[in-house]
Amino acid sequence: MATIYFATNRNPNNPKAPTDFGKGFSNVSLGDLRFGQADVKKGKLDTASIKVLPDKPSQGSEVLFDQLRKTMKSQSKDSLIFIHGFNVSFKAAVESAALIGERYSKLSDKTYQPNIFVFSWPSDGEVTSYFNDRHDAEASGYAFARGLLKLAGFLRGATKEEACQQSINLIAHSMGNYVLRHALQQAKKISNGAPLSRVFDNIVLTAPDEDNDAFEFEHKLAKLPELAQRVTVYFNNGDLALTTSDYTKGNPDRLGHDGPNKPHQIPAKVVIVDVSGVVRGISEHSYHVEDDKVAKDVIAVLKGESSELIASRMYVSHANKFKLL
């Protein structure tokens, strides 16, 4: 059994005493966030185990953050935040987060077993709802920004005795990167343009359904490195889902398909990893969890290994990228 922590701006099935969440946004506001936890048993969400905390910071987010901090300190555990992509229900979001924890534990011989925390935005969970999901991903940036700033404030308020000395990492998959882009913009607005606090040790963008010039513009991802010590971008030119996003949805070339447009002009903190040579499968889109070689590379990143020293990588200087062998 795995316990998965969550934050969501989805509409609760029962606003006064929620026990599950549906497709749409919370009726309170776009920025409304509910925090909680749930158990996943044998890969399936146990809906009876869903526990939603009260809608007050002192009883909700702060309680959950404090619980995670104590676990991180007492058990020397990192925490990993996951933003899911397109076509994912609340149930699927929690289950996919649990699968990441299970796979990373197994592939690391149980040396990497972080607390898993998922942000579930109101993706419709239907493959035909791409444009609805893209709109909802953009609108969800405000909610994630509020959660991000809550976490930053909580970390700033910690005393030396309370500090856990463990890592907080973030993985954004597919359209979850579009949520992250708009969270950056909203966080800047909420903070009146002040620099963003470094909250994460590592941010991993996997199969990002994001423009390939995203790191060139402040209204996209140019400011993302402010949030982390290192940003690692994984791309795969055999990714069928991003090919579809590019050619049939009218989007520009995708960051997750061919990497950045100007690889030699990306910020120094950003590391590019080409996994095209190792990924196999039908869509080749969820390789961060499904492909052993890629997952092991991600684990090495999350554990803080130097980019230049991670095994099975080769640096390609003319493209300023690492290639997974």
C-alpha positions in Angstrom: 0.0 0.0 0.0 1.2 3.5 -0.8 0.0 6.8 0.7 -0.2 9.6 -1.8 -0.5 13.2 -0.8 -2.4 15.6 -3.1 -3.6 19.1 -3.8 -6.3 19.7 -6.3 -8.4 22.5 -7.7 -11.0 20.1 -9.0 -14.6 20.3 -8.1 -15.3 18.1 -5.0 -18.3 15.7 -5.2 -19.5 17.2 -1.9 -18.2 20.7 -1.2 -18.9 20.5 2.6 -17.4 17.1 3.1 -15.6 16.0 0.0 -14.7 12.4 -0.5 -13.7 12.5 -4.2 -13.2 14.9 -7.1 -14.6 15.2 -10.6 -13.7 16.9 -13.9 -14.5 20.5 -13.5 -13.0 23.3 -11.4 -13.9 24.1 -7.8 -17.0 26.2 -7.7 -15.4 28.5 -5.2 -12.8 30.0 -7.5 -10.0 29.0 -10.0 -7.5 29.3 -7.2 -9.3 27.2 -4.7 -7.1 24.3 -3.5 -7.9 21.4 -1.3 -5.2 19.2 0.3 -5.4 15.6 1.4 -4.1 12.1 1.1 -5.3 8.7 -0.2 -4.1 5.1 -0.2 -3.4 3.1 -3.3 -3.5 -0.6 -3.0 -2.2 -2.9 -5.7 -2.2 0.0 -8.1 -5.8 1.0 -7.5 -7.1 4.0 -5.6 -8.9 3.1 -2.4 -11.7 5.7 -2.6 -12.7 5.0 1.0 -9.2 6.1 2.1 -9.4 9.6 0.6 -9.0 12.1 3.4 -9.5 15.8 2.5 -8.3 18.4 5.0 -10.3 21.4 6.1 -10.3 24.4 3.8 -8.2 26.5 6.1 -4.4 26.9 5.9 -3.9 26.2 9.6 -5.9 23.0 9.3 -5.1 22.1 5.7 -1.9 22.9 3.8 0.1 23.8 6.9 -0.8 20.6 8.6 0.1 18.5 5.5 3.4 20.3 5.0 4.3 19.8 8.7 3.4 16.2 8.5 5.6 15.8 5.4 8.5 17.7 7.0 8.4 15.4 10.1 8.5 12.3 7.9 11.3 13.7 5.8 13.4 14.4 8.9 12.6 11.3 10.9 13.0 8.9 8.0 15.5 10.8 5.9 13.1 10.9 3.0 12.9 13.3 0.1 9.6 14.5 -1.3 8.6 14.4 -4.9 5.8 16.6 -6.4 4.2 15.4 -9.6 2.1 17.4 -12.1 0.2 15.0 -14.4 -0.6 15.6 -18.1 -3.5 15.5 -20.5 -6.4 12.9 -20.3 -6.0 12.1 -16.6 -8.9 11.8 -14.0 -8.3 12.4 -10.3 -8.3 8.7 -9.8 -5.8 8.2 -12.5 -3.6 11.0 -11.2 -3.3 9.4 -7.8 -2.7 6.0 -9.2 0.0 7.3 -11.7 1.7 9.1 -8.8 1.8 5.8 -6.8 3.2 4.0 -9.8 6.1 6.5 -10.0 6.9 5.8 -6.4 6.6 2.0 -6.9 8.8 2.0 -10.0 11.5 4.3 -8.6 11.7 2.3 -5.4 12.1 -0.9 -7.4 14.6 0.4 -10.0 16.7 2.0 -7.2 16.8 -1.1 -5.1 14.8 0.8 -2.5 17.4 3.5 -2.2 15.0 6.2 -3.5 11.6 6.1 -1.8 10.3 9.7 -1.5 7.0 10.9 -0.2 4.8 11.3 -3.3 2.7 14.4 -3.7 0.5 15.0 -6.8 -1.2 18.2 -8.0 -4.3 17.1 -9.9 -5.7 19.8 -12.1 -9.1 19.2 -13.8 -8.1 17.3 -16.9 -11.2 15.7 -18.4 -9.7 12.2 -18.5 -10.9 11.8 -22.1 -8.6 11.5 -25.1 -10.9 13.7 -27.3 -10.7 16.7 -24.9 -7.2 18.0 -25.8 -8.3 21.6 -26.3 -10.5 21.7 -23.2 -7.6 20.2 -21.2 -5.1 22.8 -22.6 -7.5 25.6 -21.5 -7.9 24.0 -18.1 -4.1 23.6 -17.7 -3.6 27.3 -18.4 -6.3 28.3 -15.9 -4.9 25.9 -13.3 -1.6 27.9 -13.2 -3.1 30.2 -10.6 -4.0 27.4 -8.2 -0.6 25.7 -8.5 1.1 29.1 -8.0 -0.9 29.6 -4.8 0.2 26.2 -3.6 3.8 26.9 -4.6 3.9 30.2 -2.7 2.3 28.5 0.3 5.1 25.9 0.3 7.8 28.6 -0.1 6.4 30.6 2.8 6.2 27.4 4.9 9.9 26.6 4.1 11.0 30.2 4.9 9.3 30.0 8.3 11.2 26.8 9.4 13.7 27.1 12.1 17.1 25.4 12.0 15.9 22.8 14.3 12.9 22.0 12.1 14.8 21.9 8.8 14.9 18.3 7.5 17.9 18.6 5.2 16.2 16.5 2.5 15.4 17.4 -1.1 12.1 18.5 -2.6 11.9 17.7 -6.3 9.3 18.3 -9.0 8.3 16.2 -12.1 6.0 17.8 -14.7 4.8 15.4 -17.4 3.4 16.4 -20.8 0.7 19.0 -20.5 1.6 19.4 -16.8 4.4 21.6 -18.1 1.8 24.0 -19.5 0.4 24.2 -16.0 3.8 24.9 -14.7 4.4 27.6 -17.3 1.3 29.5 -16.2 2.0 28.9 -12.5 5.3 30.8 -13.1 3.4 33.7 -14.6 0.8 33.8 -11.8 3.4 33.5 -9.1 5.1 36.6 -10.5 1.9 38.5 -10.5 1.0 37.5 -6.9 4.5 38.4 -5.8 4.4 41.8 -7.6 7.3 40.8 -9.9 9.7 39.8 -7.1 12.2 37.0 -7.8 10.8 33.5 -7.1 12.1 31.6 -4.2 14.2 28.5 -4.9 11.9 25.8 -3.6 13.2 22.7 -5.5 16.5 20.9 -5.7 15.5 19.4 -9.1 12.8 20.1 -11.6 12.3 17.4 -14.2 10.3 18.2 -17.4 9.5 14.9 -19.1 7.8 14.8 -22.6 6.9 18.5 -22.2 3.9 19.5 -24.3 5.4 23.0 -24.5 6.9 25.2 -27.2 10.5 24.5 -28.1 11.3 28.2 -27.6 9.9 28.1 -24.0 13.2 29.0 -22.3 13.7 32.0 -24.6 10.7 34.1 -23.2 9.8 35.3 -19.8 6.1 34.7 -20.5 6.9 31.0 -20.9 9.6 29.1 -19.0 12.6 31.5 -18.9 12.2 32.2 -15.2 11.8 28.5 -14.3 15.5 28.1 -13.2 14.8 30.6 -10.3 12.8 27.8 -8.7 15.5 25.1 -8.6 19.1 24.2 -8.4 18.8 22.3 -11.7 16.2 21.8 -14.4 16.4 18.7 -16.6 14.4 18.4 -19.8 13.8 15.0 -21.4 12.8 14.7 -25.0 12.1 11.9 -27.5 11.7 12.5 -31.2 9.6 9.3 -31.5 6.9 10.6 -29.1 3.7 10.0 -31.0 1.6 12.1 -28.6 3.7 15.2 -29.2 3.8 14.6 -32.9 0.0 14.7 -32.7 0.2 17.9 -30.6 2.5 19.5 -33.2 0.8 18.5 -36.5 -2.9 18.1 -35.7 -3.4 20.6 -32.9 -1.7 23.5 -34.6 1.0 23.9 -31.9 4.5 25.1 -32.6 7.3 22.5 -32.5 7.3 20.8 -29.1 10.1 20.9 -26.5 9.4 17.3 -25.7 9.8 16.1 -29.3 13.1 17.7 -30.5 14.4 19.6 -27.5 14.9 23.4 -27.3 15.0 25.6 -30.4 18.3 27.2 -29.4 20.1 24.6 -27.3 23.3 26.8 -26.8 21.2 29.7 -25.5 19.4 27.9 -22.7 20.1 29.0 -19.1 23.1 27.4 -17.4 21.0 25.5 -14.9 19.0 23.7 -17.7 20.2 20.2 -18.8 18.9 18.6 -21.9 18.6 14.8 -22.2 17.7 13.1 -25.5 16.2 9.7 -24.9 15.1 9.0 -28.5 17.6 6.2 -28.9 16.4 4.0 -26.0 12.6 4.5 -25.7 10.4 1.9 -27.3 6.6 1.4 -27.3 3.5 2.6 -29.0 3.3 6.2 -28.1 6.7 6.6 -26.4 5.2 9.3 -24.1 5.4 8.1 -20.5 9.0 6.9 -20.6 9.8 8.6 -17.2 8.1 5.7 -15.6 7.6 3.0 -18.2 11.2 2.8 -19.6 13.8 1.3 -17.2 16.8 3.2 -18.6 15.1 6.6 -18.6 13.5 6.0 -15.2 17.0 5.1 -13.8 18.4 8.3 -15.3 15.6 10.4 -13.7 16.3 8.7 -10.3 19.9 9.7 -10.6 18.9 13.3 -11.2 16.5 13.3 -8.3 19.1 11.8 -6.0 21.4 14.8 -6.9 24.0 13.1 -9.0 26.1 15.4 -11.2 24.8 15.7 -14.7 28.2 14.9 -16.2 28.7 11.8 -14.0 25.4 10.0 -14.6 26.1 6.6 -16.2 24.8 5.7 -19.7 24.9 9.3 -20.9 27.1 10.8 -23.7 27.5 14.5 -24.1 26.9 15.8 -27.7 28.6 19.2 -27.8 27.2 20.5 -31.1 23.6 20.1 -29.7 24.5 20.9 -26.1 22.6 17.8 -24.9 23.2 14.5 -23.2 22.2 11.5 -25.2 21.0 8.4 -23.3 22.8 5.3 -24.7 
